[in-house]
Amino acid sequence: MRTLGILVAALTCALLFYAMGDFPPWADPGSAAHTHVSPRYIEKTMEETSVPNAVTAVLADYRGFDTMFETTVIFAAGVVCFFILRLPKKEGPIFRRYRHTLTGMTIRVKCTRKIPPVLEEFEMIDNLWAPHDLIIKTSCRILVPFLQLFGLYVIAHGHHSPGGGFQGGVILGASMILLAISHDLRTALARMGEKVHALLCPIGVLIYAGTGALCLVLGRDFLDYGALAGILHVDPVTARSHGILIVEIGVGLAVMATMIWIYNNISSRGEYDEGL
Amino acid sequence: MSDFFSSVADYYNYLIYIVLMVIGLYAIIAKKNLVKKIVGMNIFQTAIILFYVSIGAKRGATIPIIEHGHGEAVHGAGSQAIKAAEYINPLPHVLMLTAIVVAVATLGVALALAIRVYNRYETLEEDEILAQLREK
């Protein structure tokens, strides 16, 4: 298998090096990719959508149908992770470890599967690895709200600066994953439960597809945001800008929920009991 | 000789992407560990992303955000001043923006499958899994 792998890799390498001469040189302004449709996008984006960021305009308006199905793919990946890994709650007793917060002593208790209520002097810790690290916990706790604020800024300011639903959604998801890593999975799940992810994920896709369907109902093409002008009381060009924002919010919700959902399923191997 | 160096300078983005892609391809084919295969798949995806983004570059151009695009003055008359040569190609960036997030999502699915395989066979080595399958 190793010889075959080297052979196939060397053959592909040789073929690609042979074909390299046919590609345009790096950063050549006259290359094929720069000549047909992309100049039109750059020159017309302000006139047609009033969004200065051409990437956002192309993403959510000119190629909105493509992006809708990318969002659907992400939603499907989250659902698939859930169906592959999520286990039903097991019965029978289990050993749990508790740390006495005043003395730092750890005890091992045999109890039921149900996650017990929070005790005042005892703190439940994971069986595998749970150091008591004050610096990591405190710095992550301070960092998380600023991360979430930045994520919201990236989503909302995607029209005028690099950003949008995908990037902002990933930052929002990363903030919750950081909380789960620095504390433990139960802390993150207490803030944002499993049902919340499972609901936010399709709601995000629904906002996107629903905006498209609303345009259809109002008598224009699917995802033609100019139709929203009557509802939003603005001119059709500004309505496109607002339509892009609505769609980006949907994308952000779906991406955030999917990232957290996938992380929770993988890190706890589907048991939602102990994380990494 | 200088001809060779100038052609390398012109095509160095393709050189890097070909090397990365071949590393990924080799890992997918030849490595026996399933997680290493998944890592190889991700290196392959990174190579494709690099390829697309490097195609979007344009000499003497800036990021595809229209300058002075804020406020009301830009509607109508001001928009004629936009020249496509001053901004890089937004299209590869749009395609790769979604591809990066989809790559993370598919990585999650691949890892989930790897976890299921590990739960069942207690190993992630391909030859050991195949040996267990033959015994049955």
Interface residues (C-beta under 8 A of the other chain):
Chain A: M1 R2 L4 G5 I6 V8 A9 A10 T12 C13 L16 F17 M20 G21 F23 P25 W26 A27 D28 P29 S31 A33 H34 V37 S38 P39 R40 Y41 I42 E43 T45 M46 E47 S50 V51 P52 N53 A54 V55 A57 V58 L59 R63 D66 T67 E70 V73 I74 A77 G78 V80 C81 I84 L85 H160 S161 P162 G164 F166 Q167 G169 V170 V237 V255 T258 M259 I262 Y263 N265 I266 R269 G270
Chain B: A9 D10 Y11 Y12 N13 Y14 L15 I18 V19 M21 V22 L25 Y26 I29 A30 K32 S54 I55 G56 A57 K58 R59 G60 A61 I63 P64 I65 I66 E67 G69 H70 V74 H75 S79 I82 K83 A84 A85 Y87 N89 P90 L91 P92 H93 V94 L97 T98 I100 V101 V102 V104 A105 T106 G108 V109 L111 A112 L113 I115 R116 N119
